[in-house]
Amino acid sequence: MTATAEQRVESLALATHGISKLQFYGQLARYGRLTISDAYPTAATDGLNVWCNPDFIDGLTDTECMFVYLHELTHIAQRHMELYDDLKERSAMLTNMAMDYEINLKLMCLNAGCDPAFPLVEIPVYKDGPKQGEYMALYDTQFENMSVRQIFGVLWEENEEGSPEAGDSPEAGDSDDPSQYSQSIQDRMCEGQDSHDWMEVDENDPESQKKMDEVSKIIKTAIQHSTQFAGDSAAELGFKVEDLVEVKTPWYEILRDFMIHNKKDAQYSTFRRFNRRWVGSDMYLPTYESTQVGEMFVAVDRSYSMDATSAEAANHLRVILQDVRPDKVTVLYWGSSVYHVDNYDASNYHEFTLDSIPSTGGGTDAACVAEYIKDKGVHGSTFECGIILTDGCVYSQGEWGPLNIPLLWGITKDGDTDFNPEIGQVITLD
């Protein structure tokens, strides 16, 4: 007697408890519901529960079915429905694709150490028709070791380059209609993509916010308990499970967001809805809506302790600047005073560096940066935001309040970890 789709998925769910590498998934699955339904064409998750289409499941082998099931659980484990709401607002389609690319690469790592004839998981493939043998899921090794946001950035640029008439329009970016995307993006799409029910929150409704917070708490608790029960087996996964409960956004991604969310000619800002990426790093900033990044400054502490950090920061900033393309960037080298200035714009962001002059000894006083910015303001220059890179060991922070400029302080990992700016936000460059 042939097993039903529900029986097959449930048996695979039970099997995860007996496979060392998959015990984390087995524990995690206990906290949500598994539903076999034709409500979705393939499979789906809302960030806690999983749905599988019976017809889709019937067309898969057991290892392919396991791949699909673990795929949805990984969405839950990595809190995708909660953390990438901001990307979804730009394009739900591209966000879905970016998440799937990242997950599928990780899942295939589960086969490491297995007998090639008996893999734990296999990517579903078309069984017949013109696409016979081709993957039914998104898989591209060019995205190895890239985050969801990095993959999204690649896809976004790829779409814009292929759709010059669409530009940055909401109609093109927000659409679920494949025809609204560039041909290269359409070529990437596949029928086996899953679906997502995002955590929709009405920012004006306290009850809606409360419900989202409750679901988020359940997910965090599930991940914590799953990690504890799974023990050492959790370490065998393709990602660090213990890092999932308290999400830490990479500092260079926060830098990028800081620049994007402090744009000139901002239409409005609101603290009613925080950017969840920043919240994951204990940072609470308003959302800014605009179209262009204006002039900004990067102030670099040139004490000897900054050498290695400056080089790494410059590499990340060079990529970010070429992507975000602010009107102008002024680099200030400072110690006890601002003693050198470099200027960059779109024509030379590819040459961006933070070590055009050598390090110096002597004291460091961030007040000199504030005074320099104040003087530039008097003479007509207006900075939309500023980034200060330092070890945090400064004589004073300076008088930034009257300048009303959004600040992001980047503190070196070996610097003053207790540094607490009076004005602005702080991140650790680790």
C-alpha positions, 0 to 999 in steps of 0.5 A: 500500500502506497503511503500518503503524502502526510504519512511520508512527511510525518515519517521523515519528521520522526526520522530526524530524531534518529539521525545525529545531524538532524536532531536539532530539526527534529526538536524544532519541529515539535513547536509548530504544526505540519499541515498537508494542504493544497493551499500552496503549490509546493511548500510554505512556512509562516515562520513557525508552522509548515505546509506541504502540498500533497501532489508536490510531495507525491512527485518527490523521492524520500531524500528530495522530500527530506530536503523540502521539509528541512528547507522549511524548518531552516527558514524557521531556525534562521527566523527569516520571516521575522528578520527580512521584512525590510527586504520584503518591502523592496521585493518579496520575490527577490527576498524569497529567492535570496533566502532559498539560495542561502538555505539550499547551499547549506542543506547540501552540506548535510551530505558531507561524510555520507556515502554518496550512494545514500545522501541525507538530502537531494535537491528535487529535480524535474522527472519528465518534460523539457526540464527533466533532470534540472533542479526544481529549487534555487541552487547557485554556488556563486552565492556560497558563503554569502548572507541573505542580504548580500545575495539579495543585493546581487539579485537586485542589481541583476534585475535593475541592469536587465530592466532599465525601464523599471528602475527602482520603481515600487511596481517592479520591485514589489511585484509577484508577477514574474513578467515584471522582472528582468529576463535573467531573474525570470531565468532563475525562477523555478516552479519548485520555489516555496511560499512564505506567510510574512509576519504582517504587523499593523504598526498602529495596532498594539494587539498586532504588535503583541501577537508578533512579539509572542510568535517571535518569543515562541520561535526563540524558545524553540530554537533554544530548547532544540539546541539544548536537546540536540547537543553536539549534533547541532554543531554538525549543521551548516550554520551556528545554531547557538547564534540564531536566538540572538541575531547579530548583524555583521557590522559592515551590513549595519554600516550599509543600512546606516547610510541608506536610512539617512538620505537627503530630502527624507520624506518622513521618519518614524520610530513606530516601526523599527528596522529589525536588522538594527534591533538584532544588534540592540540598535533602535533607529527610525525608518527613513524614506527617500531616494538619494544618499547625500553627502556624508563623512567618515572620520578615521582615528589614526592611532596605531591600534587602528591600522588593521581595522582601517584596512578591513573597513575600507574594503567593506566601505569601498563595496558599499559606496559603489552600491549606495553611491552617495553624492560625496564622501569626505574622509577625515584623518584625526588624532588630537586634530583633523590633519588630513582630508580626502574627498570621494564621489561616484567617479572614484569610489573604486579607489576608496581607502582609509590609509592614504596617510600613515598612523600617528601617535599622540592623543585622540580627541573626537572633539576635533571632528565635531569642530571641523564638521561645525566649521564646514556647516558654517561655510555651507557644507551639509553632511547627511550622516557621519561614521566615526571609526576609533578604538574608543579611547578618546579624551572627549567625544565632542559636542555633537548635539547641536549639529543634529547629524546622525552618527554611527561610532565603529569601535575596534574589537580590541578597543574600549568595549564599554564605549557609550556615545552620548550622541549616536549609535555604536557597533563593534568592528569584529 
